């Protein structure tokens, strides 16, 4: 055999084995992703009638053989959120299932093909929606209507107590809730400017712009007036978003929180939260709710507003890789365990 022929065959064998190796590794990685994104619970799509239209929901239940379970009802934060929050809720739902609880969530109006538009809602509209979902859940044989509670993040802090004023709830898990809409907005603005290292001149300019927006909101200005006042620079503001803010900017949870007195409540806060002044939130929750002894506060020093680890949230690549290969590791250490323990202890109270 000629040397060139031997070399060609050797090169072909190397190429084939290299391809086989790549395919084996790829198959292994796919297997890891599928395994890590398989969660210990059953999941089904459900439809809930409310206000003449349908809420497209997801109901997950534990695989523990019991015929009936307590239920955690999910109230989303701001933005166009679907029922699973792009699968981000699933590790939390799994923790609920491990504690013996089902979970219920639904697409916001206008999201994932759902009818309506979430930007048309007030906080009261959102509370009515959740109350209707709870009423629906209490008609099901697989749900224990006496053990229905709420889980809500961020903007849901203005919705959770309104729900409790409409229908009895057994517990609440509040994640990164704010107290006052306008104060929260100012806190967020200054925190982001600090994080960017903004100059004093820019801070002064941005605060002045924010004050102008507040004055427009105070006199119920139209979107067209807003655009003119901003010199045509809207920074992504749309007519729908302006209407949503105009409708909700006076929100303040302080008085509404009284509806949660005596209800077991887990307040979850992050030390790297630039969206919400967590010190103010904790102060108000303690002032309004601590007297009944039903409030538990948990702080996470390595977490951001979304309760993801700060080191992960800083990189889109890290978020993607961890979500694929270890989704339960996205969250701050102890976050899932604490919620599981909180739910597990409810039956012993």
Beta strands, then each sheet from edge to edge (+ up, - down):
strand 1: 42-50
strand 2: 53-61
strand 3: 69-75
strand 4: 101-106
strand 5: 143-153
strand 6: 171-175
strand 7: 264-272
strand 8: 295-304
sheet 1: 1+ 2- 4+ 3+ 5+ 6+ 7+ 8+
end
